[in-house]
Amino acid sequence: MRANFSQMQRLLIAIFFLCAFPAGLEAGQIILDGHYFGSNLYVMNPTCEKSFCVIKVEVNGQVTGDEIRSNAFEIDFSRLALAVGDSIHIVITYHDDCMPKVINPHVIKPDQDFRFTEARVNRNDRLSWKITGIIGPASFFIEHFRWNNWVKVGEVPASDSVEKGCYEADVLFHSGRNEFRIMRKDALGNEVYSKEINYYDPRIKPVALESGRIIQQIAFSDTTIYELYNLNGDLIKSGYASTIDVSELEKGKYFLNFDAQTMIIKKR
């Protein structure tokens, strides 16, 4: 009787494990973490006996509606209301007697090995830089050292390359020595800079004020980038011109940045 009871126990335990872990359904998992940068993942999905290898795909805990009953399928992030830069946690569950393959896992991990390899002013007087590595959609920002500060003077989308990994942009030079650098934020928000680019063109002459007596306008000897601030540091006017209309401004002192110079002027 005891032997029969022991056999019955073993049988019940075996039935339990067969129900809990049915043959052919034991699974492995591919787990990927990264950020969404506008690109989808592609998966090679081999056949497994009479089925396909992948059992299900989850993104941030949500089972996707992707068509996984195919030898190749796409994990379509656009269905999940994700914003560019959002974190994503992907779990691909598959049968244990096969192995799917994610073809392009780098698209959720951009900026790997990203760095600037070259930055200069080329023979066409354009700012030029080269990069290596895979990058996301974040733009490049051009900064010019003017008036004792780094000033953002341009933006180039990451997609706007003249050839793979190569970028160019037009910039305005002032008289004397010019310093530029390129900045881009990586996937974690860290600012990555190129080396500083020094440039001097002896053909560019210093810009001067045409008159120190300012009533209706500020006149320059040549066209220049300028900024006009009040004494509280509020920006009043900015642009690129040879004159500034100040007829509506109150009398008093102002800070004026132009060309490579900074000074205090007085409107009468």
Secondary structure, 3 states (H helix, E strand, C coil): CHHHHHHHHHHHHHHHHHHHCCCCCCEEEEEEEEECCCCCEEEECCEECCEECEEEEEECCEECCCCCCCCEEEECHHHHCCCCCCEEEEEEEEECCCCCEECCHHHHCCCCCCEEEEEEECCCCCEEEEEECCCCCCCEEEEEEECCEEEEEEEECCCCCCECCEEEECCCCCCCEEEEEEEEECCCCCEEECCCEEEECCCCCCCCECCCCECCEEEEEEEEEEEEECCCCCEEEEEEEEEEECCCCCCEEEEEEECCEEEEEEEC
